Amino acid sequence: MQIDTVELTSCAVRTSQYPEEGKPEFLLVGRSNVGKSSFINTLINRKNFAHTSSKPGKTQTLNFYLVNKKFYFVDVPGYGYAAVSHERQKKFGVMIEEYLKSRESLKCVFLLIDYRHKPTEDDILMYDFLKYYNLKIKVIATKYDKVGKNSRDKQNKIIRDTLKLSEGEDFIPFSTVSKRGRDEVYSVIERFL
């Protein structure tokens, strides 16, 4: 997949601010600091287009990135960051749920988890929540390059078992360093376009 153009067209907090032209959308969810911005930057071949931050909890709106004037990446606030007030986390939850319930142009959700660790309670909750809404989900395991070759089989099993991935359902190991997994993500996107 060749990425020619990318623009941040909308930062929304309510449905009336969503783009209206009905182009396919791919939602990115994951806990704070899992690497959503780096994931976006790797996919679109730009260094700092989506702002990465050493301070988790930076994204506070639904950010719509129009790619190749054909489809959107929709980046939402990360979950599970303690320094974000309970009140604000609740607002994020309502904002995301509103999007999930109302969005016919949503084609697939990329659930980003950290490959180095067992999926958290929040990851499991999010996965089950997406399943409940019967959405197409692709789990992306970020920071793959940070786990040694000898530990990967064990890590793969932990992720599959913890999320209870069913037969034929798998995750994509992803690295922003080696670009591993990028082509698989492109393939997922192309299937829906």
Backbone bond lengths (Angstrom), bond angles and torsions (degrees), N, CA, C in turn:
res aa  C-N    CA-C-N  psi(-1)  N-CA   C-N-CA  omega(-1)  CA-C   N-CA-C  phi
1 M - - - 1.457 - - 1.528 108.86 -
2 Q 1.300 114.80 128.12 1.462 121.48 179.02 1.530 108.39 -96.99
3 I 1.334 116.34 124.00 1.470 119.64 177.92 1.523 108.19 -99.79
4 D 1.317 116.13 114.08 1.468 120.30 -178.12 1.524 112.71 -100.35
5 T 1.326 116.50 -43.50 1.464 118.90 -178.18 1.521 111.43 -133.80
6 V 1.312 115.40 144.93 1.464 122.17 175.34 1.514 107.55 -142.85
7 E 1.334 116.58 133.00 1.459 118.34 172.74 1.522 110.08 -143.12
8 L 1.322 115.06 141.30 1.455 120.91 174.39 1.520 105.45 -82.19
9 T 1.341 116.61 107.59 1.469 119.32 -172.30 1.516 113.31 -96.69
10 S 1.345 117.11 -22.69 1.456 118.19 -175.53 1.519 110.74 -156.89
11 C 1.330 115.90 138.26 1.465 123.20 170.47 1.525 105.39 -117.55
12 A 1.329 115.90 103.17 1.461 120.21 -168.73 1.517 112.79 -108.83
13 V 1.325 116.15 147.04 1.456 120.78 170.26 1.529 110.77 -119.50
14 R 1.344 116.71 -8.62 1.470 119.61 177.60 1.545 109.93 -145.17
15 T 1.328 115.48 162.81 1.467 121.13 -174.06 1.523 113.12 -57.72
16 S 1.328 117.56 -34.02 1.471 119.94 -177.73 1.531 112.19 -64.63
17 Q 1.347 116.73 -14.84 1.469 120.38 -178.94 1.541 112.55 -98.00
18 Y 1.327 117.40 -1.21 1.469 120.24 179.49 1.527 109.62 -72.07
19 P 1.341 116.80 150.79 1.472 118.68 172.77 1.526 109.51 -59.65
20 E 1.335 115.80 149.54 1.463 118.37 -173.24 1.523 115.34 -113.10
21 E 1.334 117.26 -0.79 1.467 116.41 -172.89 1.528 114.82 -80.84
22 G 1.338 117.77 -1.62 1.468 120.01 173.15 1.518 116.01 77.00
23 K 1.337 118.14 17.25 1.477 120.00 177.02 1.538 109.45 -68.26
24 P 1.352 116.98 152.06 1.468 120.05 -179.99 1.532 111.26 -57.38
25 E 1.334 115.53 142.90 1.461 121.04 -179.62 1.521 110.92 -126.08
26 F 1.328 114.69 143.97 1.461 122.78 178.61 1.523 107.16 -124.89
27 L 1.322 114.98 115.26 1.461 120.81 -175.00 1.526 110.19 -88.76
28 L 1.339 115.71 138.46 1.467 121.29 177.67 1.517 108.69 -113.44
29 V 1.329 116.43 117.49 1.464 120.66 177.32 1.515 109.71 -125.57
30 G 1.318 115.41 154.47 1.460 120.47 178.53 1.510 109.12 169.08
31 R 1.325 115.22 165.46 1.457 116.57 -178.82 1.522 109.83 -72.14
32 S 1.315 115.33 161.22 1.460 120.57 178.52 1.528 108.96 -56.46
33 N 1.307 116.11 139.53 1.464 122.72 176.57 1.531 114.52 75.25
34 V 1.336 117.82 13.99 1.465 119.40 179.02 1.535 110.53 -81.46
35 G 1.340 116.17 -15.96 1.469 119.93 177.42 1.518 114.20 105.33
36 K 1.344 117.67 33.44 1.471 119.67 -179.76 1.527 111.89 -64.21
37 S 1.334 116.59 -44.27 1.473 119.64 -179.45 1.524 110.88 -64.28
38 S 1.328 117.08 -42.05 1.475 120.63 177.57 1.527 110.91 -63.98
39 F 1.319 116.31 -37.81 1.468 122.64 176.78 1.534 109.69 -59.26
40 I 1.347 115.67 -49.37 1.469 120.22 179.00 1.528 109.97 -60.28
41 N 1.330 116.74 -49.49 1.468 120.96 -177.84 1.532 111.82 -58.88
42 T 1.334 116.71 -37.72 1.473 120.74 178.73 1.528 110.03 -67.14
43 L 1.327 116.83 -42.73 1.465 120.01 -178.75 1.524 112.26 -66.73
44 I 1.339 116.88 -36.15 1.468 119.47 -176.21 1.531 112.55 -95.98
45 N 1.335 116.63 4.46 1.471 121.62 178.70 1.528 113.66 57.32
46 R 1.318 116.15 40.59 1.467 120.52 176.30 1.523 107.37 -125.66
47 K 1.333 115.91 146.91 1.467 118.94 -177.51 1.534 113.02 -70.93
48 N 1.317 117.78 -60.91 1.464 119.77 -173.65 1.520 112.60 -127.51
49 F 1.324 115.95 39.38 1.469 118.52 -178.43 1.532 109.81 -66.93
50 A 1.339 115.45 -55.10 1.470 119.33 172.23 1.523 104.67 -86.86
51 H 1.315 116.44 126.01 1.460 118.68 -172.28 1.512 112.29 -73.31
52 T 1.338 114.47 120.97 1.455 119.59 174.66 1.522 106.72 -88.62
53 S 1.303 115.06 149.93 1.454 118.84 -177.45 1.515 109.61 -140.35
54 S 1.326 115.66 141.88 1.464 118.46 176.52 1.534 108.60 -77.08
55 K 1.325 115.42 -14.97 1.472 120.19 179.36 1.524 108.34 -100.05
56 P 1.346 117.79 112.51 1.457 120.23 179.99 1.529 111.74 -63.40
57 G 1.330 115.68 162.56 1.458 120.42 175.46 1.517 113.54 82.20
58 K 1.350 117.66 19.28 1.468 122.11 -177.05 1.533 112.06 -72.85
59 T 1.338 116.59 -45.54 1.463 120.29 -177.64 1.524 109.21 -69.14
60 Q 1.328 116.96 124.98 1.464 119.78 -177.98 1.529 112.03 -127.56
61 T 1.331 116.58 6.69 1.460 121.66 179.26 1.525 108.20 -135.22
62 L 1.332 116.51 170.38 1.465 120.01 169.96 1.520 105.99 -85.89
63 N 1.322 116.96 116.00 1.463 121.63 -177.04 1.528 109.50 -100.98
64 F 1.323 115.87 121.38 1.465 122.26 -178.50 1.529 109.70 -100.69
65 Y 1.331 116.07 112.64 1.467 121.87 178.07 1.527 108.82 -102.51
66 L 1.323 117.15 114.74 1.462 121.20 179.25 1.532 108.76 -84.80
67 V 1.339 116.36 120.74 1.463 121.89 -175.78 1.526 109.76 -110.37
68 N 1.330 115.55 126.71 1.476 121.80 179.00 1.526 113.11 53.97
69 K 1.321 116.72 24.02 1.475 122.98 -176.66 1.539 112.23 55.00
70 K 1.366 116.30 20.14 1.464 121.37 -174.63 1.519 113.95 -115.34
71 F 1.339 116.77 -37.97 1.466 120.05 -175.56 1.531 110.02 -150.70
72 Y 1.337 114.51 167.70 1.465 120.78 -178.99 1.521 112.24 -116.04
73 F 1.336 115.22 141.08 1.459 121.22 159.55 1.524 104.59 -94.99
74 V 1.317 116.82 131.75 1.459 120.26 177.95 1.521 107.54 -115.67
75 D 1.330 115.51 112.32 1.463 122.02 -178.39 1.522 107.99 -98.81
76 V 1.328 116.14 129.50 1.470 120.17 -178.26 1.522 110.11 -117.20
77 P 1.340 117.63 163.82 1.468 119.37 179.33 1.531 111.45 -56.96
78 G 1.321 115.57 140.61 1.466 120.26 176.91 1.519 110.37 -70.13
79 Y 1.321 115.59 155.19 1.465 119.38 178.98 1.524 110.54 -107.36
80 G 1.326 115.03 165.55 1.463 120.68 171.80 1.511 116.14 79.87
81 Y 1.325 118.21 15.63 1.459 118.78 179.35 1.525 109.54 -96.77
82 A 1.319 116.28 115.86 1.465 122.30 -171.17 1.528 113.79 -60.69
83 A 1.323 117.80 -33.60 1.473 119.97 -174.96 1.532 113.12 -73.27
84 V 1.334 116.24 -12.40 1.466 118.99 175.43 1.530 106.42 -84.62
85 S 1.313 117.03 127.23 1.465 120.94 -174.44 1.532 111.44 -57.12
86 H 1.309 114.75 153.59 1.466 121.26 179.90 1.536 109.83 -58.55
87 E 1.326 114.84 -39.77 1.460 121.83 179.39 1.528 111.46 -59.54
88 R 1.328 114.25 -46.47 1.470 120.45 -179.31 1.528 110.67 -66.88
89 Q 1.334 116.74 -41.48 1.469 120.31 177.79 1.519 110.77 -59.46
90 K 1.345 116.14 -39.23 1.454 120.53 178.30 1.527 110.65 -62.84
91 K 1.351 115.58 -41.95 1.464 120.99 178.01 1.529 110.53 -60.61
92 F 1.343 116.25 -44.84 1.470 121.03 178.16 1.522 109.44 -58.03
93 G 1.351 116.12 -45.19 1.464 121.39 -178.69 1.515 111.72 -58.72
94 V 1.326 115.91 -45.26 1.474 121.13 179.87 1.532 109.68 -64.73
95 M 1.342 116.13 -42.55 1.465 121.91 -179.35 1.538 110.21 -60.49
96 I 1.323 116.59 -44.88 1.471 121.44 -177.92 1.537 110.24 -70.02
97 E 1.335 116.09 -42.30 1.469 119.43 179.87 1.531 110.66 -63.17
98 E 1.333 116.56 -40.80 1.461 121.98 177.84 1.536 109.83 -58.75
99 Y 1.328 115.37 -43.63 1.470 120.25 178.36 1.532 110.39 -62.23
100 L 1.327 116.83 -49.60 1.470 121.30 -176.29 1.527 112.18 -60.68
101 K 1.312 116.35 -38.93 1.469 120.45 -177.01 1.521 112.55 -74.09
102 S 1.337 116.54 -29.25 1.468 118.47 -168.42 1.528 114.43 -105.65
103 R 1.321 117.84 -2.45 1.462 119.36 -166.34 1.513 113.77 -103.03
104 E 1.316 117.12 99.26 1.469 120.24 179.58 1.517 112.02 -73.59
105 S 1.326 117.24 -23.56 1.467 119.87 -178.32 1.534 112.52 -82.08
106 L 1.340 117.63 -2.39 1.469 120.70 178.05 1.527 109.51 -71.99
107 K 1.316 115.96 118.53 1.471 120.51 -176.67 1.524 112.63 -97.51
108 C 1.332 116.77 -37.78 1.463 120.19 -174.94 1.518 109.10 -159.79
109 V 1.340 115.12 146.93 1.460 120.72 176.08 1.523 108.38 -108.69
110 F 1.323 116.08 126.59 1.456 121.06 172.30 1.525 107.10 -94.34
111 L 1.331 115.93 111.52 1.467 121.48 177.53 1.521 107.46 -95.25
112 L 1.330 116.06 111.89 1.462 120.95 -178.40 1.523 110.41 -91.67
113 I 1.329 115.21 127.57 1.464 121.08 174.64 1.522 107.50 -125.73
114 D 1.314 116.53 160.26 1.466 122.10 -179.09 1.528 109.13 -87.42
115 Y 1.321 116.97 115.58 1.470 122.09 -176.04 1.527 112.42 -59.92
116 R 1.322 117.14 -26.77 1.472 120.35 -174.56 1.524 112.74 -71.78
117 H 1.330 116.62 -19.19 1.467 120.12 -172.71 1.519 111.82 -125.99
118 K 1.314 114.57 159.78 1.461 120.30 171.58 1.528 106.99 -63.39
119 P 1.347 119.38 138.09 1.465 119.87 176.91 1.527 110.88 -52.47
120 T 1.330 116.23 137.26 1.463 121.58 -176.69 1.526 110.63 -77.77
121 E 1.325 115.30 169.43 1.471 120.90 174.17 1.529 109.90 -54.52
122 D 1.349 115.72 -41.62 1.467 120.36 179.80 1.528 111.44 -63.54
123 D 1.344 116.90 -39.38 1.470 120.78 177.78 1.530 110.26 -61.44
124 I 1.331 115.31 -44.35 1.471 120.32 -178.97 1.529 109.83 -64.62
125 L 1.341 116.21 -44.58 1.466 120.94 177.94 1.523 111.38 -58.07
126 M 1.336 115.58 -45.42 1.464 119.99 -179.10 1.531 110.38 -64.29
127 Y 1.319 116.52 -44.34 1.468 121.30 179.63 1.539 110.01 -59.06
128 D 1.335 116.40 -47.53 1.467 121.07 -179.25 1.531 111.33 -65.75
129 F 1.332 115.38 -37.15 1.462 122.06 178.85 1.531 110.07 -62.15
130 L 1.336 116.37 -45.33 1.468 121.41 179.60 1.526 110.62 -65.91
131 K 1.327 115.95 -40.26 1.466 121.51 177.15 1.536 110.26 -60.80
132 Y 1.329 115.46 -42.68 1.459 122.01 -179.30 1.531 110.18 -56.49
133 Y 1.334 116.08 -39.13 1.470 120.58 179.18 1.536 112.22 -83.58
134 N 1.332 115.71 4.87 1.459 120.78 175.16 1.528 112.68 61.62
135 L 1.321 116.15 37.02 1.459 120.35 -177.79 1.520 110.89 -91.31
136 K 1.321 115.71 153.39 1.468 120.31 173.12 1.528 106.38 -73.95
137 I 1.337 115.70 126.56 1.463 120.53 -177.06 1.525 109.44 -125.26
138 K 1.325 116.05 137.93 1.459 120.65 169.75 1.520 106.60 -125.64
139 V 1.322 116.25 118.90 1.463 120.77 178.45 1.526 108.58 -81.94
140 I 1.332 115.23 130.69 1.467 122.33 178.81 1.523 107.51 -115.81
141 A 1.323 116.78 121.85 1.469 120.93 179.28 1.528 108.82 -97.86
142 T 1.328 116.19 101.83 1.469 121.50 -176.27 1.526 111.22 -79.78
143 K 1.330 115.66 166.08 1.476 123.25 176.15 1.534 111.44 63.87
144 Y 1.324 115.14 31.34 1.470 122.54 -178.79 1.520 111.72 -58.01
145 D 1.333 116.73 -38.29 1.473 121.17 -176.40 1.532 112.42 -67.45
146 K 1.338 117.41 -13.61 1.467 120.53 -177.52 1.536 112.72 -86.39
147 V 1.340 116.38 0.84 1.471 120.39 177.83 1.532 108.27 -112.95
148 G 1.318 116.27 128.74 1.471 121.56 -178.76 1.521 112.15 -63.74
149 K 1.333 115.38 152.72 1.478 121.73 -177.99 1.528 112.54 -53.05
150 N 1.325 116.69 -39.39 1.471 120.43 -175.68 1.530 113.30 -69.30
151 S 1.312 117.36 -20.16 1.467 120.18 -177.43 1.524 112.89 -98.08
152 R 1.321 117.22 -4.77 1.474 119.55 -170.49 1.527 114.00 -69.94
153 D 1.345 117.85 -39.51 1.470 119.59 179.05 1.526 110.23 -59.64
154 K 1.325 114.87 -43.98 1.474 120.70 179.71 1.532 109.85 -62.72
155 Q 1.326 115.40 -44.41 1.469 121.03 -178.75 1.540 110.98 -63.61
156 N 1.344 115.82 -42.53 1.475 120.65 178.44 1.532 110.74 -57.53
157 K 1.327 115.43 -44.31 1.471 121.02 -178.73 1.530 110.38 -65.66
158 I 1.334 116.95 -42.65 1.472 120.93 179.67 1.532 109.95 -58.67
159 I 1.335 115.90 -45.39 1.478 119.93 -178.69 1.525 110.77 -64.75
160 R 1.347 116.03 -48.58 1.473 119.66 -179.76 1.531 111.65 -59.41
161 D 1.346 115.99 -45.63 1.469 120.46 -177.12 1.527 111.86 -68.80
162 T 1.335 116.75 -42.15 1.465 120.45 -176.52 1.528 111.29 -66.01
163 L 1.327 116.73 -42.79 1.470 119.90 179.94 1.529 111.92 -84.45
164 K 1.351 115.43 -7.08 1.475 121.05 -176.89 1.525 110.82 54.30
165 L 1.336 115.12 50.44 1.468 119.82 178.26 1.524 108.13 -66.22
166 S 1.317 115.26 131.97 1.462 118.67 -177.66 1.535 110.50 -79.53
167 E 1.302 115.22 167.80 1.473 121.95 179.11 1.523 110.00 -54.17
168 G 1.310 117.16 132.72 1.460 121.07 178.80 1.526 113.19 83.62
169 E 1.320 116.20 -6.63 1.466 121.15 178.61 1.521 106.04 -103.26
170 D 1.309 117.10 123.06 1.458 117.52 -178.43 1.519 110.33 -137.22
171 F 1.311 115.40 172.25 1.461 120.17 178.88 1.526 109.45 -108.80
172 I 1.316 115.71 163.00 1.464 121.06 178.15 1.525 108.63 -105.83
173 P 1.351 117.77 115.70 1.463 119.90 173.04 1.531 107.99 -68.49
174 F 1.333 117.06 132.66 1.461 120.42 -171.98 1.523 110.89 -132.85
175 S 1.331 114.97 136.47 1.466 120.44 177.08 1.520 109.97 -133.51
176 T 1.334 116.43 126.51 1.465 120.01 176.30 1.527 110.04 -76.20
177 V 1.327 116.57 -18.12 1.473 121.08 -179.34 1.526 110.56 -78.07
178 S 1.348 116.23 -55.78 1.469 120.20 -176.50 1.535 112.34 -91.73
179 K 1.337 116.71 -7.76 1.474 123.75 -175.96 1.529 111.53 68.01
180 R 1.332 116.95 16.01 1.455 120.16 177.19 1.524 108.85 -62.37
181 G 1.322 116.56 134.54 1.454 121.95 177.82 1.522 113.75 94.87
182 R 1.342 116.36 -15.46 1.468 118.66 -176.58 1.531 111.46 -62.25
183 D 1.316 117.08 -45.28 1.470 120.09 -178.99 1.531 111.83 -64.29
184 E 1.349 116.71 -35.71 1.468 119.40 177.35 1.528 110.49 -64.50
185 V 1.344 116.10 -39.54 1.466 119.52 178.56 1.535 109.48 -65.40
186 Y 1.340 116.20 -43.08 1.474 119.65 176.55 1.530 110.57 -56.59
187 S 1.334 116.44 -42.00 1.478 120.46 -179.60 1.519 111.00 -61.94
188 V 1.341 116.66 -41.94 1.465 120.71 178.34 1.530 109.04 -59.92
189 I 1.335 116.06 -47.10 1.472 120.84 -179.30 1.529 110.83 -60.94
190 E 1.330 115.64 -46.82 1.475 120.12 -176.67 1.533 112.05 -62.17
191 R 1.329 116.33 -31.67 1.474 119.58 178.09 1.533 111.77 -62.06
192 F 1.330 117.01 -27.54 1.464 120.37 -177.12 1.522 113.19 -97.00
193 L 1.331 117.55 -7.79 1.464 119.11 -177.29 1.533 111.86 -89.52
